[in-house]
Amino acid sequence: MLAYCVNPNCYAPLHSFAEGRLYQFEIVSISVSASDDMSAPFDEKPERQTAQFWLCGQCSSSMTLLLEPVKGLRLVPLEFASEGSQSASERSSDSEFRRPHNC
């Protein structure tokens, strides 16, 4: 259940979906052997799950969430997200994505 802002530096309580921004991601998980070219053919169906996250109004005005296949869920400043998630992650170090955000 969503109860707080996903930003670990904020953690504001959720009172209403009218404030802030709600994100929903579909997560597809496959076994490790599915990506191994040396193993037998893959016949398992991927497992699909839906995950919801919420950013409070103050955090969502300057940040967004991205779901990257390798790095997982990332809290990203809007100026990087508007240029494209892949190019932003290539240009920016992890320390820039984890900079403190005070709500």
C-alpha positions in Angstrom: 0.0 0.0 0.0 1.2 3.5 -0.9 1.6 5.5 2.3 4.6 7.8 1.8 6.5 9.7 -0.8 9.0 7.4 -2.5 11.8 9.9 -2.1 13.8 8.6 0.9 14.9 12.2 1.8 11.3 13.3 2.0 9.0 10.5 3.1 5.9 12.8 3.3 2.7 11.0 4.2 0.1 10.4 1.4 -3.2 12.2 2.3 -4.7 12.5 -1.2 -3.9 11.4 -4.8 -4.9 14.9 -5.8 -1.5 16.2 -4.7 1.7 14.8 -6.1 2.1 12.3 -8.8 1.3 8.6 -9.0 3.6 6.3 -11.0 2.7 2.8 -12.2 5.3 0.4 -13.7 5.0 -3.0 -15.1 7.8 -5.2 -14.0 8.7 -8.2 -16.1 11.0 -10.7 -14.5 12.7 -13.6 -16.2 15.2 -16.2 -14.9 18.9 -15.7 -15.3 19.1 -18.6 -17.7 16.9 -16.8 -20.2 19.7 -14.3 -20.9 22.4 -17.0 -21.1 23.1 -17.9 -24.7 24.9 -21.1 -23.7 21.9 -22.6 -22.0 19.0 -24.6 -23.5 16.2 -22.7 -25.2 14.1 -20.6 -22.8 10.5 -21.9 -22.5 9.4 -20.2 -19.2 6.9 -17.4 -19.4 8.0 -14.1 -17.9 6.3 -13.1 -14.7 4.6 -9.7 -14.9 3.8 -7.5 -11.9 2.5 -4.0 -11.5 4.1 -1.7 -8.9 2.8 1.8 -7.9 4.9 4.6 -6.4 3.9 8.1 -5.3 5.9 11.4 -5.2 4.5 14.2 -3.1 3.7 17.6 -4.8 7.0 19.2 -3.8 9.2 16.3 -5.0 7.2 15.8 -8.2 7.8 19.4 -9.1 11.5 18.9 -9.5 12.0 15.1 -9.8 10.5 12.0 -11.6 10.9 8.3 -11.4 12.4 6.1 -14.0 12.5 2.3 -14.1 15.7 1.0 -15.8 16.1 -2.7 -16.5 19.6 -3.0 -14.9 19.6 -0.3 -12.2 15.9 -0.5 -11.2 13.8 2.3 -9.9 15.6 5.7 -9.9 14.7 9.1 -8.6 15.9 11.5 -11.3 15.8 15.4 -11.5 13.4 16.6 -14.2 16.1 18.3 -16.2 17.8 14.9 -16.8 14.6 13.1 -17.5 13.4 15.5 -20.2 16.5 14.8 -22.2 15.8 11.0 -22.3 16.3 8.5 -19.6 19.1 6.6 -21.4 21.2 9.6 -22.3 20.7 11.1 -18.8 22.0 7.9 -17.2 25.0 7.8 -19.5 26.0 11.4 -18.9 25.3 11.6 -15.2 27.0 9.8 -12.3 25.1 8.0 -9.6 26.0 10.7 -7.1 24.0 13.2 -9.2 20.9 11.0 -9.1 21.2 10.5 -5.4 21.7 14.0 -4.4 19.7 15.1 -1.4 16.3 16.7 -2.1 14.7 18.5 0.9 10.9 18.7 0.8 
